[in-house]
Amino acid sequence: MNDILSGLQAAFWLVVQLDADLVEITLRSLQVSVSALAIACMIALPLGTWLAVQRFRFRRGVIALLNALMGLPPVVVGLIVYILLSRSGPFGVLGLLFTPTAMIIAQIIIITPLIASITHQAMRELWAEYHDLLISLNTSRWQRVRTLLWDGRRALLTAALAGFGRAIGEVGAIMVVGGNIDHATRVLTTAIALETGKGDFALALGLGFVLIALAVSVNLAVHTLSGTERGSRW
Amino acid sequence: MVNKILPLAVQGLHVRRQGRDILGPLDLTLDATGFTMVIGPNGAGKSTLLKALHGVERVSAGTLTWSAPDDDVHARQSFVFQTPVMLRRTVRENLRYPLSLTGVPKAQIDDRIHHWASLIGLTDHLGQSALRLSGGERQKLSLARALITEPELLFLDEPCTNLDGRATRDIEILLLEAYAKGTRIVMATHDLGQARRLATDALFLVRGALRETGKASTFFEHPQTDELQAFLKGEIVE
């Protein structure tokens, strides 16, 4: 109980004093997660929608694979990205290992299947509703995907927020490929892991509360800006 | 309006689903003008016939020969479904959607939207979500969305089911106006009174087979088959 109270106290002072380190790692957390989310959304939203609209031979297999990939162990993703980006790996020449870019790549791999699966689920229901109408209106495949993406945007927002939640809270993969280097690749989750390892539970908890507050704030901001859950709307 | 896609010659049209015959094989010709009513008991294949002609239903066998190239045919026809499908958008955007697909000049789009919104009495609801409309309003919007592109051929699948008398009358007025302007109409209905009011000719389907067809006057007044006679008397035909 004392640790939690100390954690709350530490979090309070860190925020009130606008601790420079805290601001830096919070901004880096946001930069990495939002970048990964933006790129993952560009891949996953059209992919999930296309899977809902398109019929092809191995569709079921692809959907099953996508669902299975939602449970990808982050440490394994980190390891694979590490091997690919290490000096002896195929992309070693790019010199990306232990940079925020490597962390973004790892997060994209982790959250893309999650966003695509949620998108597919939501779009499948919308497509069942729209199918006859859009066929009747002689729409092209691309027009159907675009219509579903636009009309299902609230469900897609949920998919994106789920992806953001997974990305901002991720530690295993980014610890491996980022290295938790101070002033370079340290983010909130890796800092929490470090402080816990050092036995500074109060600071670790403080950072944890900041992380939770950040995730909640982003969700609230997105909902407010997009106008969902208004009092007059069910 | 000059009808470029009709007449349509249908030969050996056959629809099978999960190993079961749903429709046909049947032959028929759809002339360039007219208001055709498709009647028959439940499960006769009325909706399937309309959807197969329109291209929404996959055809197992048979040929549809239109009077225009296949690429042009689909863009010149519309379909109104029994349960109106509303895009999750405003009334205005529901009306705009088909126009944006068919390349209508932007300058004309707003004029057409306002014209049709006023015809269906939804001018004050243009900015409202279509999902908030009543059943009758949804069906009128669905009809307006189908007619706003000025199709040469309009299919309607029991559009007045579950609507009250006033909404049904409003829809019939819109249909008669479209017909007067040259739109070819093919409509399935359960309502024999409505069929008599609107039809210039009719088709009678039973268990997926075309049993009788003819001009409305002879079809309703002098039916040839026992099944149609019984159906028109209100007896149960299976």
Interface residues (C-beta under 8 A of the other chain):
Chain A: L126 E129 Y130 D132 L133 I135 S136 L137 N138 T139 Q143 T147 D151 G152
Chain B: K51 H54 G55 V56 H74 A75 S78 F79 F81 V85 L87 R88 R89 Y97 P98 L101
